[in-house]
């Protein structure tokens, strides 16, 4: 058993749910999060209050599942990301679980 964590901008929330379904991962959790990126961009330097850094509305999904389902999910995410027209790919990471009850 492993923990898979997926993050995406809020606009892709429905798509991520579809990707979990495509990978036959029926049980997962989600949470709204703010994504932050350090560094100065033209947008930040032209802001009236450049010291205030706002976050991007994002979502985090996670599920405890097995390698077979994770492989299917990663294939689906890779396919989704290759067709993106934005610079906000869906990201995923797998964390091994040593013990669970």
C-alpha positions in Angstrom: 0.0 0.0 0.0 1.2 3.5 -0.9 0.0 7.0 -0.6 -0.5 8.9 -3.9 -0.8 12.7 -3.7 -2.0 14.8 -6.6 -2.0 18.6 -6.9 -3.6 20.7 -9.5 -4.9 24.2 -10.1 -8.6 24.7 -9.2 -9.6 24.7 -12.8 -8.6 21.0 -13.2 -10.5 19.8 -10.1 -13.1 17.9 -12.2 -10.5 16.5 -14.5 -8.5 15.1 -11.6 -11.6 13.3 -10.3 -12.1 11.8 -13.8 -8.4 10.7 -13.8 -8.9 8.9 -10.4 -12.0 7.2 -11.8 -10.1 6.2 -15.0 -7.4 4.6 -12.8 -10.2 2.7 -10.9 -9.3 4.5 -7.6 -12.7 4.8 -6.1 -11.8 6.1 -2.6 -9.8 9.3 -2.3 -9.9 12.6 -0.4 -9.5 16.2 -1.6 -8.7 19.5 0.0 -8.6 23.1 -1.2 -5.1 24.6 -0.9 -3.2 27.7 -1.9 -0.2 27.2 -4.1 2.6 29.7 -3.8 5.6 30.4 -6.0 8.5 32.4 -4.7 10.3 34.8 -7.0 9.6 38.1 -8.6 7.5 38.1 -11.7 6.4 41.1 -13.8 3.0 40.7 -12.3 4.3 40.9 -8.7 6.5 43.9 -9.4 3.7 45.9 -11.0 1.4 45.1 -8.1 0.3 48.1 -5.9 1.4 46.1 -2.9 4.3 43.9 -4.1 5.2 42.7 -0.6 1.9 40.8 -0.5 2.1 37.5 -2.2 -1.2 35.8 -3.0 -1.6 32.1 -3.5 -3.1 30.3 -6.5 -6.3 28.4 -5.7 -5.4 24.8 -6.0 -6.6 21.4 -5.0 -4.8 18.4 -3.4 -6.1 14.9 -3.8 -4.8 11.8 -2.0 -5.5 8.1 -1.8 -4.1 5.0 -0.2 -3.8 2.5 -3.0 -1.6 -0.1 -4.7 1.0 0.0 -7.4 -1.4 -1.2 -10.1 -3.8 1.7 -9.6 -1.0 4.2 -9.2 0.5 3.2 -12.5 -2.8 3.7 -14.2 -3.2 7.1 -12.6 0.3 8.2 -13.6 -0.3 7.1 -17.2 -3.6 9.1 -17.3 -1.9 12.2 -15.7 1.0 12.0 -18.2 -1.4 11.8 -21.1 -3.5 14.7 -19.7 -0.4 16.9 -19.2 0.9 16.3 -22.8 -2.3 18.0 -24.1 -2.1 21.1 -21.9 -2.1 24.6 -23.3 -1.2 26.2 -19.9 1.9 26.1 -17.7 0.1 24.4 -14.8 0.5 20.6 -15.2 -1.1 18.2 -12.7 1.6 16.9 -10.4 1.7 13.7 -8.5 4.0 12.0 -6.0 4.0 8.5 -4.3 4.9 8.0 -0.7 5.6 4.5 0.7 3.6 3.5 3.8 5.6 1.5 6.3 2.7 0.7 8.7 -1.0 1.1 8.7 -4.1 0.0 10.6 
